[in-house]
Amino acid sequence: MSMVTVFVFCRALFIMSKSGFRPPALKDKKKWTENFQNFVKLSLTKQPKRRPTADKLLEVSATS
């Protein structure tokens, strides 16, 4: 994983910590596989206790 990818992911987590944040959604779900949609949904879970760890997210993306 590149440093840019890690930075973008960390930035997304930081923004998500803001109280009024609503996670973004894919506009046209038909363009994306169900596995990718699930990965995005899991990645953008606001509550840290409910959000999978980075290792679990990598497992999800690896099986997609």
CYANA upper distance limits for C-alpha pairs under 8 A (distance plus 0.5 A):
  1 MET  CA      5 THR  CA      6.97
  1 MET  CA      6 VAL  CA      7.61
  2 SER  CA      6 VAL  CA      6.99
  3 MET  CA      7 PHE  CA      6.56
  4 VAL  CA      8 VAL  CA      6.62
  5 THR  CA      9 PHE  CA      6.63
  6 VAL  CA     10 CYS  CA      6.60
  7 PHE  CA     11 ARG  CA      6.50
  8 VAL  CA     12 ALA  CA      6.65
  9 PHE  CA     13 LEU  CA      6.87
 10 CYS  CA     14 PHE  CA      6.73
 11 ARG  CA     15 ILE  CA      6.73
 12 ALA  CA     16 MET  CA      6.60
 12 ALA  CA     44 LEU  CA      8.41
 13 LEU  CA     17 SER  CA      6.95
 13 LEU  CA     44 LEU  CA      8.06
 14 PHE  CA     18 LYS  CA      7.87
 15 ILE  CA     21 PHE  CA      7.78
 16 MET  CA     21 PHE  CA      6.28
 16 MET  CA     22 ARG  CA      8.15
 16 MET  CA     23 PRO  CA      7.66
 16 MET  CA     44 LEU  CA      8.00
 16 MET  CA     46 LYS  CA      6.40
 17 SER  CA     21 PHE  CA      7.86
 17 SER  CA     46 LYS  CA      7.38
 23 PRO  CA     44 LEU  CA      6.71
 23 PRO  CA     45 THR  CA      8.35
 23 PRO  CA     46 LYS  CA      8.23
 26 LEU  CA     37 GLN  CA      8.26
 28 ASP  CA     32 TRP  CA      8.18
 29 LYS  CA     33 THR  CA      8.30
 29 LYS  CA     37 GLN  CA      8.01
 32 TRP  CA     36 PHE  CA      6.79
 32 TRP  CA     37 GLN  CA      7.04
 33 THR  CA     37 GLN  CA      6.81
 34 GLU  CA     38 ASN  CA      6.66
 35 ASN  CA     39 PHE  CA      6.69
 35 ASN  CA     61 SER  CA      8.34
 35 ASN  CA     64 SER  CA      6.00
 36 PHE  CA     40 VAL  CA      6.73
 36 PHE  CA     61 SER  CA      8.10
 36 PHE  CA     64 SER  CA      7.56
 37 GLN  CA     41 LYS  CA      6.66
 38 ASN  CA     42 LEU  CA      6.60
 39 PHE  CA     43 SER  CA      6.51
 39 PHE  CA     57 LEU  CA      7.59
 39 PHE  CA     60 VAL  CA      7.18
 39 PHE  CA     61 SER  CA      7.07
 40 VAL  CA     44 LEU  CA      6.65
 41 LYS  CA     45 THR  CA      6.98
 42 LEU  CA     51 ARG  CA      6.86
 42 LEU  CA     52 PRO  CA      7.35
 42 LEU  CA     57 LEU  CA      8.09
 43 SER  CA     51 ARG  CA      7.35
 43 SER  CA     52 PRO  CA      7.87
 43 SER  CA     57 LEU  CA      7.57
 44 LEU  CA     51 ARG  CA      8.11
 45 THR  CA     50 ARG  CA      7.34
 45 THR  CA     51 ARG  CA      5.65
 46 LYS  CA     50 ARG  CA      8.30
 46 LYS  CA     51 ARG  CA      7.49
 47 GLN  CA     51 ARG  CA      6.65
 48 PRO  CA     52 PRO  CA      8.36
 52 PRO  CA     56 LYS  CA      6.26
 52 PRO  CA     57 LEU  CA      6.72
 53 THR  CA     57 LEU  CA      6.75
 54 ALA  CA     58 LEU  CA      6.65
 55 ASP  CA     59 GLU  CA      6.83
 56 LYS  CA     60 VAL  CA      6.79
 57 LEU  CA     61 SER  CA      6.69
 58 LEU  CA     62 ALA  CA      6.44
 59 GLU  CA     63 THR  CA      6.83
 60 VAL  CA     64 SER  CA      7.00
